[in-house]
């Protein structure tokens, strides 16, 4: 009796495995590399150019301020041995205050830049996700992944998405 039950179970598992493999052939998977979209899509390039234009003036001012501060620091190092103790202490305090101000401005700049970059990238990602959905529906994909440890290149639909994004942007 146990032998008969075991045989029935083996046959049942075999039938289920055949059914699953037949169903798996109908299952269509796609993969999208979002890093490539952020690098190659025209909308992402336009967002990057917009950010560069928006922040280039502040970045130049910060670089100029940093160079001025370095020059003042170098000058102080050269002149320190000839200065009186009071003058040296006063110049050190001025340099520390200027450096603190510079660090604060640089930190604020970086925070502002990161916030704007996240806003722009989110807009690009939203557009890309809409296009991914359109491609997936048009080509009848069951699932489209954006993150994976490994993906077979035959499942990569990033080129199709980038082309559709670029076409939609025109």
Secondary structure, 3 states (H helix, E strand, C coil): CHHHHHHHHHHHHHHHHHHHHHHHHHCCEEECCHHHHHHHCHHHHHHHHHHHHHHHHHHHHHHHHHHHHHHHHHHHHHHHHHCCHHHHHHHHHHHHHHHHHHHHHHHHHHHHHHHHHHHHHHHHHHHHHHHHHHHHHHCCCCEEECCCCCCCHHHECHHHHHHHHHHHHC
